[in-house]
Amino acid sequence: RQMTASGIDGRTAYGKMLGTSMLCGLLELGFSVMPLKYIKRIFPPMVTAITVILIGVALIGTGMKYWGGGAVCADMVWKEHSQITGQNLTFPPPFPTCDAGDVQLGYGSRELIGLGFSVMVFLVFIELFGSVFMKNCNV
């Protein structure tokens, strides 16, 4: 909707996205053949460390949503959803439960928190006692 309001149709936007992806691919290809000393000069360790930390901090919110039962479940709080408040809806909003097979659990239920905690414990266990291959797969 925003692109249409700006006067950009879908085909043009898709073409621009493909062109940008191709340009970024060529940039990565250039970095892959560049000697390491030039790469370290362009990206010093302090800059790369801060960038990785900021990416991790930005992903904390998404990680907490998934830990509690999924990002979809966390976003299904329709009562407070800004896109539908104040509108006359002809359909009832869905319940804030998640379908996991035959089980419907609310966001942040004990079962989902326990499952997330057990996955975290297992990943830490692999990081501490796993082989080099398993540690690399732990990401």
ChimeraX attribute file (.defattr): number of C-alpha atoms within 10 A of each C-alpha:
attribute: neighborCount
match mode: 1-to-1
recipient: residues
	/A:1	9
	/A:2	8
	/A:3	11
	/A:4	10
	/A:5	8
	/A:6	8
	/A:7	9
	/A:8	12
	/A:9	13
	/A:10	12
	/A:11	9
	/A:12	11
	/A:13	13
	/A:14	11
	/A:15	11
	/A:16	12
	/A:17	12
	/A:18	12
	/A:19	12
	/A:20	12
	/A:21	12
	/A:22	12
	/A:23	12
	/A:24	12
	/A:25	12
	/A:26	12
	/A:27	11
	/A:28	12
	/A:29	11
	/A:30	10
	/A:31	13
	/A:32	11
	/A:33	8
	/A:34	11
	/A:35	9
	/A:36	11
	/A:37	9
	/A:38	11
	/A:39	12
	/A:40	11
	/A:41	9
	/A:42	10
	/A:43	12
	/A:44	11
	/A:45	11
	/A:46	8
	/A:47	10
	/A:48	12
	/A:49	11
	/A:50	11
	/A:51	12
	/A:52	11
	/A:53	11
	/A:54	11
	/A:55	10
	/A:56	12
	/A:57	11
	/A:58	11
	/A:59	11
	/A:60	11
	/A:61	12
	/A:62	13
	/A:63	13
	/A:64	16
	/A:65	17
	/A:66	19
	/A:67	20
	/A:68	22
	/A:69	25
	/A:70	17
	/A:71	16
	/A:72	14
	/A:73	20
	/A:74	20
	/A:75	13
	/A:76	17
	/A:77	15
	/A:78	16
	/A:79	10
	/A:80	10
	/A:81	10
	/A:82	8
	/A:83	8
	/A:84	12
	/A:85	11
	/A:86	7
	/A:87	7
	/A:88	7
	/A:89	9
	/A:90	6
	/A:91	6
	/A:92	7
	/A:93	12
	/A:94	9
	/A:95	12
	/A:96	18
	/A:97	19
	/A:98	17
	/A:99	12
	/A:100	9
	/A:101	6
	/A:102	6
	/A:103	8
	/A:104	12
	/A:105	17
	/A:106	17
	/A:107	25
	/A:108	19
	/A:109	12
	/A:110	13
	/A:111	14
	/A:112	18
	/A:113	17
	/A:114	14
	/A:115	14
	/A:116	17
	/A:117	14
	/A:118	12
	/A:119	13
	/A:120	13
	/A:121	12
	/A:122	13
	/A:123	17
	/A:124	14
	/A:125	12
	/A:126	17
	/A:127	17
	/A:128	10
	/A:129	10
	/A:130	14
	/A:131	11
	/A:132	11
	/A:133	8
	/A:134	13
	/A:135	16
	/A:136	11
	/A:137	11
	/A:138	13
	/A:139	7
